[in-house]
Amino acid sequence: MATPFVQGRLRNEALSFEIRTECACCSRRIGFTMRHDLSYTLHDLESSPMFFMPIVDFTKLKAPGIVDDF
């Protein structure tokens, strides 16, 4: 399944998604909504999750997709 950003680009739609997870260290709940432009809204204003975007050199990628290389 493609990510919402890819789906949105293919359909020419501004998609968003909601994530509900928990901190790996303390198990505190984390929730946020991320929009097509990578802006986000935290559901719990006390949380401060860290976001990252992996940088992939596609010329050296040997796996079928970037997820397989992580």
All heavy atoms as TSV, in Angstrom:
chain	resi	resn	atom	element	x	y	z
A	1	MET	N	N	0.845	-1.176	0.000
A	1	MET	CA	C	0.000	0.000	0.000
A	1	MET	C	C	0.891	1.240	0.000
A	1	MET	O	O	1.862	1.324	0.726
A	1	MET	CB	C	-0.878	-0.024	1.248
A	1	MET	CG	C	-1.806	1.160	1.333
A	1	MET	SD	S	-2.991	0.984	2.657
A	1	MET	CE	C	-2.213	1.996	3.880
A	2	ALA	N	N	0.554	2.211	-0.789
A	2	ALA	CA	C	1.332	3.442	-0.865
A	2	ALA	C	C	1.009	4.341	0.326
A	2	ALA	O	O	-0.048	4.237	0.926
A	2	ALA	CB	C	1.017	4.175	-2.171
A	3	THR	N	N	1.944	5.204	0.657
A	3	THR	CA	C	1.700	6.143	1.756
A	3	THR	C	C	0.634	7.148	1.345
A	3	THR	O	O	0.394	7.352	0.161
A	3	THR	CB	C	2.991	6.900	2.117
A	3	THR	OG1	O	3.346	7.717	1.000
A	3	THR	CG2	C	4.115	5.965	2.481
A	4	PRO	N	N	-0.015	7.811	2.307
A	4	PRO	CA	C	-1.036	8.807	1.953
A	4	PRO	C	C	-0.510	9.911	1.038
A	4	PRO	O	O	-1.234	10.416	0.205
A	4	PRO	CB	C	-1.451	9.379	3.304
A	4	PRO	CG	C	-1.152	8.297	4.276
A	4	PRO	CD	C	0.068	7.604	3.742
A	5	PHE	N	N	0.764	10.270	1.195
A	5	PHE	CA	C	1.311	11.333	0.359
A	5	PHE	C	C	1.378	10.883	-1.093
A	5	PHE	O	O	1.053	11.634	-1.989
A	5	PHE	CB	C	2.701	11.746	0.849
A	5	PHE	CG	C	2.699	12.145	2.289
A	5	PHE	CD1	C	3.377	11.402	3.229
A	5	PHE	CD2	C	1.987	13.252	2.716
A	5	PHE	CE1	C	3.367	11.762	4.565
A	5	PHE	CE2	C	1.971	13.621	4.052
A	5	PHE	CZ	C	2.658	12.871	4.976
A	6	VAL	N	N	1.788	9.642	-1.314
A	6	VAL	CA	C	1.864	9.115	-2.673
A	6	VAL	C	C	0.455	8.972	-3.239
A	6	VAL	O	O	0.191	9.358	-4.374
A	6	VAL	CB	C	2.602	7.761	-2.709
A	6	VAL	CG1	C	2.555	7.152	-4.099
A	6	VAL	CG2	C	4.047	7.937	-2.251
A	7	GLN	N	N	-0.473	8.437	-2.450
A	7	GLN	CA	C	-1.857	8.294	-2.890
A	7	GLN	C	C	-2.436	9.653	-3.273
A	7	GLN	O	O	-3.113	9.787	-4.287
A	7	GLN	CB	C	-2.713	7.678	-1.777
A	7	GLN	CG	C	-2.473	6.222	-1.547
A	7	GLN	CD	C	-3.076	5.349	-2.628
A	7	GLN	OE1	O	-3.968	5.763	-3.351
A	7	GLN	NE2	N	-2.577	4.143	-2.731
A	8	GLY	N	N	-2.184	10.657	-2.445
A	8	GLY	CA	C	-2.700	11.989	-2.728
A	8	GLY	C	C	-2.153	12.560	-4.019
A	8	GLY	O	O	-2.874	13.190	-4.789
A	9	ARG	N	N	-0.864	12.345	-4.265
A	9	ARG	CA	C	-0.262	12.839	-5.506
A	9	ARG	C	C	-0.861	12.122	-6.708
A	9	ARG	O	O	-1.147	12.741	-7.726
A	9	ARG	CB	C	1.254	12.628	-5.479
A	9	ARG	CG	C	1.954	13.415	-4.405
A	9	ARG	CD	C	1.994	14.844	-4.763
A	9	ARG	NE	N	3.225	15.101	-5.463
A	9	ARG	CZ	C	3.770	16.280	-5.562
A	9	ARG	NH1	N	3.200	17.300	-5.002
A	9	ARG	NH2	N	4.868	16.446	-6.212
A	10	LEU	N	N	-1.055	10.809	-6.596
A	10	LEU	CA	C	-1.625	10.043	-7.703
A	10	LEU	C	C	-3.068	10.451	-7.993
A	10	LEU	O	O	-3.491	10.491	-9.136
A	10	LEU	CB	C	-1.564	8.542	-7.401
A	10	LEU	CG	C	-0.166	7.927	-7.337
A	10	LEU	CD1	C	-0.247	6.480	-6.866
A	10	LEU	CD2	C	0.521	8.005	-8.694
A	11	ARG	N	N	-3.820	10.748	-6.960
A	11	ARG	CA	C	-5.239	11.116	-7.109
A	11	ARG	C	C	-5.453	12.621	-7.228
A	11	ARG	O	O	-6.572	13.071	-7.390
A	11	ARG	CB	C	-6.019	10.628	-5.896
A	11	ARG	CG	C	-6.034	9.148	-5.747
A	11	ARG	CD	C	-6.793	8.792	-4.507
A	11	ARG	NE	N	-6.770	7.368	-4.279
A	11	ARG	CZ	C	-7.488	6.767	-3.364
A	11	ARG	NH1	N	-8.285	7.460	-2.587
A	11	ARG	NH2	N	-7.414	5.467	-3.212
A	12	ASN	N	N	-4.374	13.383	-7.082
A	12	ASN	CA	C	-4.452	14.846	-7.077
A	12	ASN	C	C	-5.395	15.326	-5.971
A	12	ASN	O	O	-6.259	16.173	-6.182
A	12	ASN	CB	C	-4.878	15.380	-8.442
A	12	ASN	CG	C	-4.546	16.846	-8.597
A	12	ASN	OD1	O	-3.610	17.346	-7.964
A	12	ASN	ND2	N	-5.300	17.545	-9.423
A	13	GLU	N	N	-5.218	14.745	-4.779
A	13	GLU	CA	C	-6.023	15.088	-3.608
A	13	GLU	C	C	-5.101	15.450	-2.441
A	13	GLU	O	O	-4.011	14.922	-2.325
A	13	GLU	CB	C	-6.891	13.897	-3.168
A	13	GLU	CG	C	-7.910	13.444	-4.177
A	13	GLU	CD	C	-8.657	12.211	-3.731
A	13	GLU	OE1	O	-8.521	11.805	-2.554
A	13	GLU	OE2	O	-9.364	11.629	-4.560
A	14	ALA	N	N	-5.567	16.316	-1.580
A	14	ALA	CA	C	-4.830	16.675	-0.372
A	14	ALA	C	C	-5.281	15.743	0.757
A	14	ALA	O	O	-6.294	15.979	1.393
A	14	ALA	CB	C	-5.077	18.127	0.000
A	15	LEU	N	N	-4.549	14.666	0.983
A	15	LEU	CA	C	-4.918	13.684	1.992
A	15	LEU	C	C	-4.208	13.960	3.313
A	15	LEU	O	O	-3.175	14.613	3.355
A	15	LEU	CB	C	-4.554	12.272	1.517
A	15	LEU	CG	C	-5.201	11.806	0.223
A	15	LEU	CD1	C	-4.748	10.387	-0.107
A	15	LEU	CD2	C	-6.713	11.870	0.311
A	16	SER	N	N	-4.765	13.429	4.383
A	16	SER	CA	C	-4.139	13.504	5.699
A	16	SER	C	C	-4.346	12.167	6.396
A	16	SER	O	O	-5.143	11.344	5.940
A	16	SER	CB	C	-4.744	14.634	6.529
A	16	SER	OG	O	-6.101	14.378	6.778
A	17	PHE	N	N	-3.600	11.945	7.471
A	17	PHE	CA	C	-3.787	10.717	8.226
A	17	PHE	C	C	-3.585	10.983	9.703
A	17	PHE	O	O	-2.958	11.950	10.104
A	17	PHE	CB	C	-2.871	9.587	7.732
A	17	PHE	CG	C	-1.401	9.903	7.807
A	17	PHE	CD1	C	-0.665	9.561	8.927
A	17	PHE	CD2	C	-0.759	10.513	6.750
A	17	PHE	CE1	C	0.685	9.840	9.000
A	17	PHE	CE2	C	0.590	10.785	6.805
A	17	PHE	CZ	C	1.309	10.454	7.932
A	18	GLU	N	N	-4.164	10.102	10.514
A	18	GLU	CA	C	-4.085	10.219	11.962
A	18	GLU	C	C	-3.277	9.041	12.499
A	18	GLU	O	O	-3.500	7.897	12.108
A	18	GLU	CB	C	-5.485	10.189	12.562
A	18	GLU	CG	C	-5.510	10.374	14.051
A	18	GLU	CD	C	-6.920	10.442	14.592
A	18	GLU	OE1	O	-7.749	11.167	13.998
A	18	GLU	OE2	O	-7.181	9.761	15.603
A	19	ILE	N	N	-2.324	9.339	13.366
A	19	ILE	CA	C	-1.471	8.322	13.982
A	19	ILE	C	C	-1.752	8.284	15.472
A	19	ILE	O	O	-1.788	9.321	16.130
A	19	ILE	CB	C	0.025	8.643	13.762
A	19	ILE	CG1	C	0.374	8.659	12.287
A	19	ILE	CG2	C	0.912	7.674	14.540
A	19	ILE	CD1	C	0.338	7.320	11.606
A	20	ARG	N	N	-1.950	7.099	15.997
A	20	ARG	CA	C	-2.051	6.884	17.445
A	20	ARG	C	C	-1.026	5.826	17.798
A	20	ARG	O	O	-1.087	4.707	17.309
A	20	ARG	CB	C	-3.467	6.439	17.824
A	20	ARG	CG	C	-4.432	7.598	17.858
A	20	ARG	CD	C	-5.824	7.170	18.195
A	20	ARG	NE	N	-6.525	7.082	16.912
A	20	ARG	CZ	C	-7.370	6.131	16.573
A	20	ARG	NH1	N	-7.654	5.173	17.402
A	20	ARG	NH2	N	-7.945	6.147	15.407
A	21	THR	N	N	-0.070	6.176	18.647
A	21	THR	CA	C	1.007	5.263	19.016
A	21	THR	C	C	1.396	5.550	20.456
A	21	THR	O	O	0.690	6.232	21.173
A	21	THR	CB	C	2.199	5.423	18.037
A	21	THR	OG1	O	3.173	4.418	18.296
A	21	THR	CG2	C	2.826	6.804	18.122
A	22	GLU	N	N	2.544	5.015	20.874
A	22	GLU	CA	C	3.037	5.301	22.218
A	22	GLU	C	C	4.546	5.415	22.204
A	22	GLU	O	O	5.218	4.896	21.316
A	22	GLU	CB	C	2.587	4.230	23.207
A	22	GLU	CG	C	3.135	2.863	22.941
A	22	GLU	CD	C	2.604	1.820	23.905
A	22	GLU	OE1	O	1.451	1.915	24.329
A	22	GLU	OE2	O	3.378	0.900	24.217
A	23	CYS	N	N	5.059	6.113	23.193
A	23	CYS	CA	C	6.494	6.323	23.329
A	23	CYS	C	C	7.175	4.989	23.626
A	23	CYS	O	O	6.707	4.217	24.473
A	23	CYS	CB	C	6.755	7.319	24.452
A	23	CYS	SG	S	8.508	7.573	24.791
A	24	ALA	N	N	8.280	4.721	22.953
A	24	ALA	CA	C	9.007	3.470	23.171
A	24	ALA	C	C	9.667	3.433	24.546
A	24	ALA	O	O	9.878	2.359	25.105
A	24	ALA	CB	C	10.070	3.296	22.090
A	25	CYS	N	N	9.978	4.585	25.107
A	25	CYS	CA	C	10.657	4.646	26.409
A	25	CYS	C	C	9.692	4.566	27.592
A	25	CYS	O	O	9.902	3.784	28.510
A	25	CYS	CB	C	11.462	5.931	26.526
A	25	CYS	SG	S	12.794	6.057	25.340
A	26	CYS	N	N	8.632	5.374	27.560
A	26	CYS	CA	C	7.769	5.485	28.741
A	26	CYS	C	C	6.342	4.983	28.511
A	26	CYS	O	O	5.524	5.003	29.423
A	26	CYS	CB	C	7.723	6.920	29.238
A	26	CYS	SG	S	6.896	8.056	28.095
A	27	SER	N	N	6.034	4.556	27.301
A	27	SER	CA	C	4.704	4.037	26.939
A	27	SER	C	C	3.598	5.085	27.002
A	27	SER	O	O	2.425	4.736	26.981
A	27	SER	CB	C	4.325	2.832	27.806
A	27	SER	OG	O	5.257	1.800	27.637
A	28	ARG	N	N	3.949	6.363	27.067
A	28	ARG	CA	C	2.923	7.407	27.057
A	28	ARG	C	C	2.318	7.504	25.660
A	28	ARG	O	O	3.024	7.403	24.662
A	28	ARG	CB	C	3.528	8.753	27.447
A	28	ARG	CG	C	2.456	9.808	27.664
A	28	ARG	CD	C	2.988	10.985	28.412
A	28	ARG	NE	N	3.671	11.868	27.467
A	28	ARG	CZ	C	4.191	13.029	27.803
A	28	ARG	NH1	N	4.167	13.426	29.057
A	28	ARG	NH2	N	4.771	13.779	26.918
A	29	ARG	N	N	1.012	7.693	25.601
A	29	ARG	CA	C	0.318	7.767	24.317
A	29	ARG	C	C	0.712	9.025	23.554
A	29	ARG	O	O	0.893	10.095	24.137
A	29	ARG	CB	C	-1.181	7.766	24.530
A	29	ARG	CG	C	-1.700	6.459	25.029
A	29	ARG	CD	C	-3.190	6.528	25.160
A	29	ARG	NE	N	-3.666	5.321	25.820
A	29	ARG	CZ	C	-4.878	4.857	25.691
A	29	ARG	NH1	N	-5.769	5.506	24.967
A	29	ARG	NH2	N	-5.240	3.760	26.304
A	30	ILE	N	N	0.845	8.871	22.242
A	30	ILE	CA	C	1.145	9.982	21.348
A	30	ILE	C	C	0.150	9.904	20.198
A	30	ILE	O	O	-0.052	8.844	19.620
A	30	ILE	CB	C	2.579	9.900	20.780
A	30	ILE	CG1	C	3.599	9.933	21.904
A	30	ILE	CG2	C	2.833	11.020	19.778
A	30	ILE	CD1	C	5.017	9.624	21.443
A	31	GLY	N	N	-0.460	11.014	19.884
A	31	GLY	CA	C	-1.391	11.067	18.767
A	31	GLY	C	C	-1.207	12.351	17.990
A	31	GLY	O	O	-0.969	13.411	18.568
A	32	PHE	N	N	-1.285	12.249	16.671
A	32	PHE	CA	C	-1.178	13.444	15.845
A	32	PHE	C	C	-1.837	13.212	14.498
A	32	PHE	O	O	-2.042	12.074	14.076
A	32	PHE	CB	C	0.276	13.890	15.661
A	32	PHE	CG	C	1.139	12.910	14.917
A	32	PHE	CD1	C	1.320	13.008	13.551
A	32	PHE	CD2	C	1.796	11.889	15.589
A	32	PHE	CE1	C	2.131	12.112	12.870
A	32	PHE	CE2	C	2.599	10.991	14.923
A	32	PHE	CZ	C	2.770	11.103	13.551
A	33	THR	N	N	-2.189	14.296	13.864
A	33	THR	CA	C	-2.713	14.266	12.501
A	33	THR	C	C	-1.685	14.943	11.615
A	33	THR	O	O	-1.198	16.024	11.942
A	33	THR	CB	C	-4.053	15.021	12.411
A	33	THR	OG1	O	-4.984	14.399	13.299
A	33	THR	CG2	C	-4.604	14.994	11.004
A	34	MET	N	N	-1.323	14.298	10.512
A	34	MET	CA	C	-0.373	14.879	9.560
A	34	MET	C	C	-1.089	15.103	8.240
A	34	MET	O	O	-1.839	14.257	7.780
A	34	MET	CB	C	0.841	13.976	9.362
A	34	MET	CG	C	1.895	14.593	8.465
A	34	MET	SD	S	3.479	13.767	8.546
A	34	MET	CE	C	4.173	14.510	10.009
A	35	ARG	N	N	-0.848	16.272	7.675
A	35	ARG	CA	C	-1.501	16.651	6.430
A	35	ARG	C	C	-0.556	16.507	5.238
A	35	ARG	O	O	0.637	16.302	5.401
A	35	ARG	CB	C	-2.020	18.085	6.553
A	35	ARG	CG	C	-3.188	18.196	7.534
A	35	ARG	CD	C	-3.612	19.613	7.805
A	35	ARG	NE	N	-2.653	20.382	8.600
A	35	ARG	CZ	C	-2.492	20.245	9.922
A	35	ARG	NH1	N	-3.185	19.365	10.597
A	35	ARG	NH2	N	-1.619	20.993	10.556
A	36	HIS	N	N	-1.121	16.635	4.067
A	36	HIS	CA	C	-0.399	16.423	2.811
A	36	HIS	C	C	0.843	17.299	2.685
A	36	HIS	O	O	1.808	16.916	2.027
A	36	HIS	CB	C	-1.328	16.686	1.624
A	36	HIS	CG	C	-1.684	18.129	1.468
A	36	HIS	ND1	N	-2.595	18.755	2.294
A	36	HIS	CD2	C	-1.231	19.070	0.616
A	36	HIS	CE1	C	-2.698	20.020	1.934
A	36	HIS	NE2	N	-1.879	20.242	0.927
A	37	ASP	N	N	0.856	18.451	3.315
A	37	ASP	CA	C	2.006	19.359	3.209
A	37	ASP	C	C	3.037	19.122	4.322
A	37	ASP	O	O	3.934	19.928	4.527
A	37	ASP	CB	C	1.537	20.808	3.228
A	37	ASP	CG	C	0.801	21.173	4.513
A	37	ASP	OD1	O	0.605	20.295	5.384
A	37	ASP	OD2	O	0.412	22.345	4.643
A	38	LEU	N	N	2.897	18.001	5.048
A	38	LEU	CA	C	3.760	17.574	6.145
A	38	LEU	C	C	3.599	18.434	7.398
A	38	LEU	O	O	4.376	18.308	8.335
A	38	LEU	CB	C	5.239	17.504	5.739
A	38	LEU	CG	C	5.556	16.544	4.593
A	38	LEU	CD1	C	7.051	16.532	4.315
A	38	LEU	CD2	C	5.068	15.140	4.891
A	39	SER	N	N	2.595	19.296	7.442
A	39	SER	CA	C	2.294	19.996	8.687
A	39	SER	C	C	1.497	19.026	9.567
A	39	SER	O	O	0.870	18.095	9.066
A	39	SER	CB	C	1.494	21.270	8.414
A	39	SER	OG	O	0.258	20.963	7.809
A	40	TYR	N	N	1.540	19.231	10.867
A	40	TYR	CA	C	0.877	18.286	11.762
A	40	TYR	C	C	0.247	19.008	12.949
A	40	TYR	O	O	0.603	20.140	13.268
A	40	TYR	CB	C	1.858	17.221	12.268
A	40	TYR	CG	C	2.986	17.772	13.093
A	40	TYR	CD1	C	2.878	17.864	14.471
A	40	TYR	CD2	C	4.165	18.203	12.499
A	40	TYR	CE1	C	3.912	18.377	15.239
A	40	TYR	CE2	C	5.201	18.713	13.251
A	40	TYR	CZ	C	5.065	18.796	14.620
A	40	TYR	OH	O	6.078	19.312	15.374
A	41	THR	N	N	-0.696	18.332	13.584
A	41	THR	CA	C	-1.352	18.807	14.784
A	41	THR	C	C	-1.269	17.722	15.836
A	41	THR	O	O	-1.663	16.574	15.570
A	41	THR	CB	C	-2.839	19.129	14.513
A	41	THR	OG1	O	-2.910	20.077	13.453
A	41	THR	CG2	C	-3.516	19.688	15.745
A	42	LEU	N	N	-0.730	18.052	17.006
A	42	LEU	CA	C	-0.656	17.088	18.097
A	42	LEU	C	C	-2.005	16.992	18.788
A	42	LEU	O	O	-2.665	17.999	19.014
A	42	LEU	CB	C	0.404	17.508	19.110
A	42	LEU	CG	C	1.848	17.484	18.629
A	42	LEU	CD1	C	2.755	18.074	19.699
A	42	LEU	CD2	C	2.269	16.077	18.292
A	43	HIS	N	N	-2.430	15.785	19.132
A	43	HIS	CA	C	-3.680	15.604	19.861
A	43	HIS	C	C	-3.487	15.917	21.333
A	43	HIS	O	O	-4.415	16.368	22.001
A	43	HIS	CB	C	-4.196	14.177	19.701
A	43	HIS	CG	C	-4.488	13.840	18.275
A	43	HIS	ND1	N	-4.971	12.625	17.897
A	43	HIS	CD2	C	-4.373	14.541	17.117
A	43	HIS	CE1	C	-5.129	12.595	16.593
A	43	HIS	NE2	N	-4.766	13.753	16.097
A	44	ASP	N	N	-2.303	15.660	21.856
A	44	ASP	CA	C	-1.977	15.944	23.250
A	44	ASP	C	C	-0.871	16.995	23.240
A	44	ASP	O	O	0.264	16.705	22.864
A	44	ASP	CB	C	-1.507	14.673	23.946
A	44	ASP	CG	C	-1.003	14.900	25.352
A	44	ASP	OD1	O	-1.160	16.015	25.878
A	44	ASP	OD2	O	-0.440	13.954	25.928
A	45	LEU	N	N	-1.182	18.192	23.637
A	45	LEU	CA	C	-0.216	19.287	23.551
A	45	LEU	C	C	0.958	19.130	24.501
A	45	LEU	O	O	1.948	19.848	24.389
A	45	LEU	CB	C	-0.921	20.622	23.783
A	45	LEU	CG	C	-2.007	20.959	22.754
A	45	LEU	CD1	C	-2.666	22.285	23.100
A	45	LEU	CD2	C	-1.444	20.983	21.349
A	46	GLU	N	N	0.898	18.193	25.443
A	46	GLU	CA	C	2.018	17.967	26.355
A	46	GLU	C	C	3.088	17.063	25.747
A	46	GLU	O	O	4.205	17.015	26.230
A	46	GLU	CB	C	1.510	17.365	27.661
A	46	GLU	CG	C	0.651	18.331	28.457
A	46	GLU	CD	C	0.163	17.730	29.763
A	46	GLU	OE1	O	0.714	16.705	30.197
A	46	GLU	OE2	O	-0.766	18.295	30.343
A	47	SER	N	N	2.753	16.325	24.713
A	47	SER	CA	C	3.746	15.443	24.094
A	47	SER	C	C	4.606	16.247	23.129
A	47	SER	O	O	4.209	17.292	22.631
A	47	SER	CB	C	3.065	14.284	23.366
A	47	SER	OG	O	2.241	14.763	22.337
A	48	SER	N	N	5.807	15.755	22.898
A	48	SER	CA	C	6.717	16.418	21.954
A	48	SER	C	C	7.458	15.345	21.151
A	48	SER	O	O	8.650	15.132	21.342
A	48	SER	CB	C	7.698	17.329	22.691
A	48	SER	OG	O	8.419	16.592	23.656
A	49	PRO	N	N	6.741	14.665	20.271
A	49	PRO	CA	C	7.373	13.601	19.488
A	49	PRO	C	C	8.399	14.160	18.508
A	49	PRO	O	O	8.331	15.326	18.113
A	49	PRO	CB	C	6.196	12.963	18.742
A	49	PRO	CG	C	5.184	14.042	18.652
A	49	PRO	CD	C	5.349	14.872	19.895
A	50	MET	N	N	9.359	13.329	18.140
A	50	MET	CA	C	10.355	13.707	17.142
A	50	MET	C	C	9.979	13.052	15.824
A	50	MET	O	O	9.658	11.871	15.780
A	50	MET	CB	C	11.743	13.245	17.570
A	50	MET	CG	C	12.259	13.972	18.769
A	50	MET	SD	S	13.959	13.539	19.175
A	50	MET	CE	C	13.749	11.898	19.830
A	51	PHE	N	N	9.983	13.826	14.760
A	51	PHE	CA	C	9.675	13.324	13.424
A	51	PHE	C	C	10.956	13.327	12.611
A	51	PHE	O	O	11.817	14.180	12.788
A	51	PHE	CB	C	8.647	14.223	12.730
A	51	PHE	CG	C	7.330	14.298	13.447
A	51	PHE	CD1	C	7.062	15.335	14.324
A	51	PHE	CD2	C	6.374	13.329	13.252
A	51	PHE	CE1	C	5.843	15.413	14.978
A	51	PHE	CE2	C	5.155	13.390	13.902
A	51	PHE	CZ	C	4.890	14.436	14.766
A	52	PHE	N	N	11.080	12.374	11.710
A	52	PHE	CA	C	12.231	12.383	10.819
A	52	PHE	C	C	11.827	11.851	9.465
A	52	PHE	O	O	10.874	11.097	9.334
A	52	PHE	CB	C	13.398	11.557	11.397
A	52	PHE	CG	C	13.171	10.073	11.336
A	52	PHE	CD1	C	13.663	9.330	10.282
A	52	PHE	CD2	C	12.456	9.418	12.329
A	52	PHE	CE1	C	13.454	7.963	10.219
A	52	PHE	CE2	C	12.249	8.057	12.275
A	52	PHE	CZ	C	12.747	7.338	11.219
A	53	MET	N	N	12.534	12.274	8.458
A	53	MET	CA	C	12.335	11.794	7.097
A	53	MET	C	C	13.647	11.148	6.670
A	53	MET	O	O	14.676	11.822	6.635
A	53	MET	CB	C	12.006	12.951	6.150
A	53	MET	CG	C	10.693	13.618	6.469
A	53	MET	SD	S	9.325	12.612	5.968
A	53	MET	CE	C	9.093	13.202	4.327
A	54	PRO	N	N	13.633	9.862	6.368
A	54	PRO	CA	C	14.875	9.211	5.939
A	54	PRO	C	C	15.320	9.734	4.576
A	54	PRO	O	O	14.497	9.985	3.703
A	54	PRO	CB	C	14.501	7.735	5.871
A	54	PRO	CG	C	13.024	7.712	5.733
A	54	PRO	CD	C	12.507	8.948	6.395
A	55	ILE	N	N	16.609	9.926	4.457
A	55	ILE	CA	C	17.184	10.327	3.174
A	55	ILE	C	C	17.758	9.065	2.547
A	55	ILE	O	O	18.606	8.400	3.142
A	55	ILE	CB	C	18.264	11.403	3.366
A	55	ILE	CG1	C	17.638	12.646	3.988
A	55	ILE	CG2	C	18.939	11.733	2.038
A	55	ILE	CD1	C	18.640	13.707	4.376
A	56	VAL	N	N	17.289	8.747	1.378
A	56	VAL	CA	C	17.671	7.499	0.722
A	56	VAL	C	C	18.357	7.813	-0.595
A	56	VAL	O	O	17.854	8.593	-1.405
A	56	VAL	CB	C	16.415	6.620	0.458
A	56	VAL	CG1	C	16.796	5.345	-0.267
A	56	VAL	CG2	C	15.705	6.310	1.761
A	57	ASP	N	N	19.513	7.193	-0.793
A	57	ASP	CA	C	20.217	7.301	-2.071
A	57	ASP	C	C	19.675	6.188	-2.967
A	57	ASP	O	O	20.080	5.024	-2.857
A	57	ASP	CB	C	21.724	7.151	-1.870
A	57	ASP	CG	C	22.509	7.324	-3.159
A	57	ASP	OD1	O	21.894	7.371	-4.248
A	57	ASP	OD2	O	23.741	7.401	-3.077
A	58	PHE	N	N	18.737	6.521	-3.835
A	58	PHE	CA	C	18.074	5.506	-4.661
A	58	PHE	C	C	19.014	4.843	-5.655
A	58	PHE	O	O	18.731	3.752	-6.128
A	58	PHE	CB	C	16.869	6.121	-5.382
A	58	PHE	CG	C	15.728	6.404	-4.455
A	58	PHE	CD1	C	15.469	7.696	-4.039
A	58	PHE	CD2	C	14.926	5.376	-3.979
A	58	PHE	CE1	C	14.422	7.960	-3.163
A	58	PHE	CE2	C	13.883	5.632	-3.107
A	58	PHE	CZ	C	13.628	6.923	-2.699
A	59	THR	N	N	20.142	5.466	-5.952
A	59	THR	CA	C	21.101	4.834	-6.870
A	59	THR	C	C	21.806	3.648	-6.209
A	59	THR	O	O	22.320	2.774	-6.890
A	59	THR	CB	C	22.153	5.843	-7.361
A	59	THR	OG1	O	22.912	6.323	-6.242
A	59	THR	CG2	C	21.498	7.005	-8.081
A	60	LYS	N	N	21.824	3.621	-4.860
A	60	LYS	CA	C	22.485	2.524	-4.135
A	60	LYS	C	C	21.492	1.575	-3.479
A	60	LYS	O	O	21.896	0.603	-2.853
A	60	LYS	CB	C	23.413	3.105	-3.070
A	60	LYS	CG	C	24.555	3.909	-3.647
A	60	LYS	CD	C	25.439	4.453	-2.566
A	60	LYS	CE	C	26.567	5.277	-3.179
A	60	LYS	NZ	N	27.408	5.868	-2.164
A	61	LEU	N	N	20.205	1.842	-3.623
A	61	LEU	CA	C	19.175	1.014	-2.994
A	61	LEU	C	C	19.085	-0.331	-3.703
A	61	LEU	O	O	18.846	-0.392	-4.901
A	61	LEU	CB	C	17.820	1.737	-3.056
A	61	LEU	CG	C	16.661	1.048	-2.368
A	61	LEU	CD1	C	16.854	1.037	-0.856
A	61	LEU	CD2	C	15.358	1.748	-2.721
A	62	LYS	N	N	19.304	-1.403	-2.961
A	62	LYS	CA	C	19.245	-2.739	-3.535
A	62	LYS	C	C	17.962	-3.477	-3.156
A	62	LYS	O	O	17.595	-4.444	-3.773
A	62	LYS	CB	C	20.454	-3.545	-3.088
A	62	LYS	CG	C	21.765	-2.989	-3.649
A	62	LYS	CD	C	22.905	-3.928	-3.376
A	62	LYS	CE	C	24.213	-3.543	-3.965
A	62	LYS	NZ	N	24.565	-2.215	-4.223
A	63	ALA	N	N	17.290	-3.006	-2.131
A	63	ALA	CA	C	16.049	-3.634	-1.673
A	63	ALA	C	C	14.893	-3.231	-2.590
A	63	ALA	O	O	14.980	-2.251	-3.318
A	63	ALA	CB	C	15.756	-3.203	-0.243
A	64	PRO	N	N	13.791	-3.984	-2.542
A	64	PRO	CA	C	12.635	-3.637	-3.376
A	64	PRO	C	C	12.003	-2.288	-3.011
A	64	PRO	O	O	11.363	-1.657	-3.841
A	64	PRO	CB	C	11.636	-4.757	-3.136
A	64	PRO	CG	C	12.270	-5.745	-2.238
A	64	PRO	CD	C	13.598	-5.222	-1.805
A	65	GLY	N	N	12.195	-1.828	-1.773
A	65	GLY	CA	C	11.638	-0.554	-1.347
A	65	GLY	C	C	12.423	-0.033	-0.166
A	65	GLY	O	O	13.190	-0.762	0.464
A	66	ILE	N	N	12.248	1.235	0.182
A	66	ILE	CA	C	13.035	1.831	1.256
A	66	ILE	C	C	12.720	1.198	2.610
A	66	ILE	O	O	13.583	1.111	3.461
A	66	ILE	CB	C	12.888	3.362	1.334
A	66	ILE	CG1	C	11.460	3.776	1.633
A	66	ILE	CG2	C	13.369	4.022	0.076
A	66	ILE	CD1	C	11.310	5.243	1.956
A	67	VAL	N	N	11.498	0.721	2.811
A	67	VAL	CA	C	11.146	0.097	4.082
A	67	VAL	C	C	11.972	-1.160	4.312
A	67	VAL	O	O	12.357	-1.469	5.432
A	67	VAL	CB	C	9.632	-0.230	4.113
A	67	VAL	CG1	C	9.259	-1.003	5.355
A	67	VAL	CG2	C	8.829	1.057	4.013
A	68	ASP	N	N	12.290	-1.890	3.250
A	68	ASP	CA	C	13.080	-3.113	3.358
A	68	ASP	C	C	14.521	-2.857	3.784
A	68	ASP	O	O	15.198	-3.740	4.268
A	68	ASP	CB	C	13.066	-3.881	2.034
A	68	ASP	CG	C	11.670	-4.263	1.626
A	68	ASP	OD1	O	10.997	-4.941	2.419
A	68	ASP	OD2	O	11.227	-3.859	0.535
A	69	ASP	N	N	15.008	-1.651	3.596
A	69	ASP	CA	C	16.378	-1.317	3.976
A	69	ASP	C	C	16.512	-0.839	5.413
A	69	ASP	O	O	17.607	-0.593	5.879
A	69	ASP	CB	C	16.955	-0.258	3.022
A	69	ASP	CG	C	17.769	-0.875	1.911
A	69	ASP	OD1	O	17.819	-2.109	1.832
A	69	ASP	OD2	O	18.360	-0.115	1.129
A	70	PHE	N	N	15.397	-0.673	6.122
A	70	PHE	CA	C	15.476	-0.213	7.506
A	70	PHE	C	C	15.374	-1.357	8.482
A	70	PHE	O	O	14.828	-2.333	8.319
A	70	PHE	CB	C	14.384	0.827	7.802
A	70	PHE	CG	C	14.674	2.131	7.144
A	70	PHE	CD1	C	14.026	2.482	5.977
A	70	PHE	CD2	C	15.611	2.988	7.669
A	70	PHE	CE1	C	14.293	3.695	5.360
A	70	PHE	CE2	C	15.881	4.210	7.056
A	70	PHE	CZ	C	15.219	4.552	5.897
